[in-house]
Amino acid sequence: MPKHIHKFAASSVATLLILVAVVSGCRQADPWHLVDMEGRLPPLAFNMTSATDGKPVTADAFRGKVVVLEFGYTSCPEICPTTLFNLSKVLHDLGDRAQNVVVLFVTVDPDRDTAEVLKQYAGYFSPQVIGLRGTPNQLASLARRYRVAYSVKPLNNGQDFEVMHTTTLFIFDQSGDIRLLAPNNDDTAAMEHDLRVLAAPAS
């Protein structure tokens, strides 16, 4: 069975977080527990394929929902499943407001993550987790848009792989605008608090 070596990506997201921290230090405290990113990254936009039905999908399909965007792959040994498990717990704890939240899991390894594999994997966690896969150009375009680094490299034996990707979660409001980053995916209390605020029904 192929072995996957998972490495974290020290991408430009980390640099952006540092800049945000400096700016935030000059502002009054805001209500968020996660990292406030309002206006610092572009709105949610992509052209991908949904693993749910195998059909093309764009960000417009998720307007009216709070979107949690995660990059990963189904053979990830620890970080990806742990993050999705934590998100499924948060969704459960949100109660009725969870219906206004969707988690988009974008595979960085579409060659091995077929639509069927990705659909089954997402289904392990929550009905609100949707797997997305794209062509190399579609994936690269989405990654560039949010300064995400990733790579999938075969090792010398031709069977094992070294996979690297950014682990930060990107959170968009119901209008598709960037609102928050979650660099610490274990802080379920912070995620629940902020998602509960963002997922409030429109008045």
C-alpha positions as CSV (number, residue, x, y, z in Angstrom):
1,M,0.0,0.0,0.0
2,P,1.4,3.4,-0.9
3,K,2.8,5.5,2.0
4,H,2.2,9.2,2.2
5,I,4.6,11.5,4.0
6,H,2.6,14.5,5.1
7,K,4.4,17.8,5.4
8,F,3.1,21.2,6.5
9,A,3.3,24.0,4.0
10,A,5.1,27.2,5.1
11,S,3.2,29.3,2.6
12,S,2.6,33.0,2.2
13,V,-0.5,32.5,4.4
14,A,1.9,32.5,7.3
15,T,3.3,35.8,6.2
16,L,-0.2,37.2,5.9
17,L,-1.0,36.1,9.4
18,I,2.0,37.9,10.8
19,L,0.9,41.1,9.0
20,V,-2.7,40.7,10.2
21,A,-1.4,40.3,13.8
22,V,0.6,43.6,13.5
23,V,-2.4,45.5,12.1
24,S,-4.8,43.9,14.7
25,G,-2.5,45.0,17.5
26,C,-3.3,48.6,16.6
27,R,-7.1,48.1,16.6
28,Q,-9.7,47.6,19.3
29,A,-10.5,44.0,20.1
30,D,-13.1,42.5,17.8
31,P,-15.7,39.8,18.6
32,W,-13.9,37.1,16.7
33,H,-11.9,34.3,18.4
34,L,-10.2,33.3,15.1
35,V,-8.1,35.6,12.9
36,D,-10.1,38.4,11.4
37,M,-9.4,38.6,7.6
38,E,-12.2,40.8,6.4
39,G,-11.1,42.5,3.2
40,R,-7.6,40.9,3.2
41,L,-8.3,38.1,0.7
42,P,-10.6,37.9,-2.3
43,P,-14.2,36.6,-2.2
44,L,-14.8,32.9,-2.6
45,A,-14.5,31.9,-6.3
46,F,-13.7,28.6,-8.0
47,N,-14.5,26.2,-10.8
48,M,-14.3,22.6,-9.6
49,T,-16.1,19.3,-9.7
50,S,-18.3,18.2,-6.8
51,A,-17.6,14.6,-5.6
52,T,-21.2,14.4,-4.4
53,D,-22.7,14.2,-8.0
54,G,-19.6,14.5,-10.3
55,K,-20.9,17.7,-11.8
56,P,-19.1,21.0,-12.3
57,V,-19.7,23.5,-9.4
58,T,-18.8,27.1,-8.7
59,A,-18.8,29.2,-5.5
60,D,-22.2,30.6,-6.5
61,A,-23.8,27.3,-5.5
62,F,-22.9,28.0,-1.9
63,R,-24.1,31.6,-1.6
64,G,-26.3,31.9,1.5
65,K,-24.0,29.5,3.4
66,V,-21.0,30.1,5.6
67,V,-18.2,28.2,3.8
68,V,-15.2,26.6,5.5
69,L,-12.6,25.9,2.9
70,E,-10.0,23.2,3.6
71,F,-7.2,21.9,1.5
72,G,-6.1,18.3,2.0
73,Y,-6.2,14.7,0.6
74,T,-7.9,11.5,1.6
75,S,-4.8,9.5,2.4
76,C,-3.6,12.1,4.9
77,P,-2.6,10.2,8.0
78,E,-3.5,12.7,10.7
79,I,-4.1,16.4,10.1
80,C,-6.9,16.2,7.5
81,P,-9.1,13.6,9.3
82,T,-8.5,15.3,12.6
83,T,-9.5,18.7,11.2
84,L,-12.7,17.2,9.6
85,F,-13.5,15.3,12.8
86,N,-13.2,18.6,14.7
87,L,-15.4,20.4,12.2
88,S,-18.0,17.7,12.3
89,K,-18.1,18.1,16.1
90,V,-18.5,21.9,15.7
91,L,-21.3,21.4,13.2
92,H,-23.1,19.1,15.6
93,D,-22.8,21.6,18.5
94,L,-24.1,24.4,16.3
95,G,-27.5,22.8,16.3
96,D,-30.0,24.4,13.9
97,R,-27.4,27.0,12.7
98,A,-25.3,24.2,11.2
99,Q,-27.7,24.1,8.3
100,N,-26.2,27.5,7.3
101,V,-22.7,26.1,7.2
102,V,-20.9,23.9,4.6
103,V,-17.3,22.5,4.6
104,L,-15.6,22.3,1.2
105,F,-12.7,19.8,1.3
106,V,-10.5,20.4,-1.8
107,T,-8.2,17.6,-2.6
108,V,-4.6,18.5,-3.5
109,D,-4.2,15.0,-4.8
110,P,-6.9,14.6,-7.5
111,D,-5.0,11.9,-9.4
112,R,-5.6,9.4,-6.5
113,D,-8.6,11.1,-5.0
114,T,-11.3,10.0,-7.5
115,A,-14.8,11.4,-7.2
116,E,-16.0,8.2,-5.6
117,V,-13.1,8.0,-3.1
118,L,-13.6,11.7,-2.2
119,K,-17.4,11.3,-1.8
120,Q,-16.9,8.3,0.5
121,Y,-14.3,10.1,2.5
122,A,-16.4,13.2,3.0
123,G,-19.3,11.1,4.1
124,Y,-17.3,9.7,7.0
125,F,-17.6,13.0,8.7
126,S,-20.8,15.0,8.0
127,P,-23.4,15.4,5.3
128,Q,-22.2,19.1,5.2
129,V,-18.7,18.1,4.2
130,I,-18.5,18.2,0.4
131,G,-15.4,17.0,-1.5
132,L,-14.2,19.1,-4.4
133,R,-11.6,18.1,-7.1
134,G,-10.4,19.9,-10.1
135,T,-8.0,19.8,-13.0
136,P,-4.4,20.8,-12.3
137,N,-5.1,24.3,-13.6
138,Q,-8.3,24.7,-11.5
139,L,-6.6,23.5,-8.4
140,A,-3.6,25.8,-9.0
141,S,-5.9,28.8,-9.6
142,L,-7.8,28.3,-6.4
143,A,-4.6,27.8,-4.4
144,R,-3.0,30.9,-5.8
145,R,-6.1,32.9,-5.0
146,Y,-5.7,32.2,-1.3
147,R,-1.9,31.9,-1.2
148,V,-2.0,28.2,-0.5
149,A,1.0,26.0,-1.1
150,Y,0.8,22.3,-2.0
151,S,2.7,19.5,-3.8
152,V,2.5,15.8,-4.4
153,K,5.8,14.2,-5.2
154,P,6.5,10.5,-5.9
155,L,9.5,9.2,-3.9
156,N,12.4,7.2,-5.5
157,N,10.6,3.9,-5.3
158,G,7.8,5.2,-7.4
159,Q,5.1,3.9,-5.0
160,D,5.2,6.2,-2.0
161,F,4.4,9.9,-2.1
162,E,5.4,13.0,-0.2
163,V,2.4,15.4,0.1
164,M,2.6,18.9,1.4
165,H,-0.2,21.4,1.8
166,T,-1.3,24.4,3.8
167,T,-3.4,23.4,6.8
168,T,-5.1,26.7,7.5
169,L,-8.9,26.9,7.2
170,F,-10.5,29.8,5.3
171,I,-13.9,30.9,6.4
172,F,-16.3,32.9,4.2
173,D,-19.5,34.6,5.2
174,Q,-22.9,34.0,3.6
175,S,-22.2,36.5,0.9
176,G,-19.0,34.8,-0.1
177,D,-16.6,37.3,1.5
178,I,-13.6,36.2,3.4
179,R,-14.0,36.7,7.2
180,L,-11.7,34.5,9.2
181,L,-8.7,32.2,9.2
182,A,-8.4,29.3,11.5
183,P,-4.6,28.4,11.8
184,N,-5.2,26.2,14.8
185,N,-7.7,23.6,13.8
186,D,-7.9,22.0,17.2
187,D,-9.5,25.1,18.8
188,T,-13.1,23.9,18.4
189,A,-14.5,26.3,20.9
190,A,-13.2,29.3,18.9
191,M,-14.5,27.8,15.7
192,E,-17.9,27.1,17.2
193,H,-18.2,30.6,18.6
194,D,-17.3,32.4,15.4
195,L,-19.3,30.1,13.1
196,R,-22.4,30.5,15.3
197,V,-22.1,34.3,14.8
198,L,-21.6,34.0,11.0
199,A,-24.3,31.4,10.6
200,A,-27.0,33.5,12.3
201,P,-30.2,33.7,10.1
202,A,-30.5,36.8,8.0
203,S,-32.8,39.3,9.8
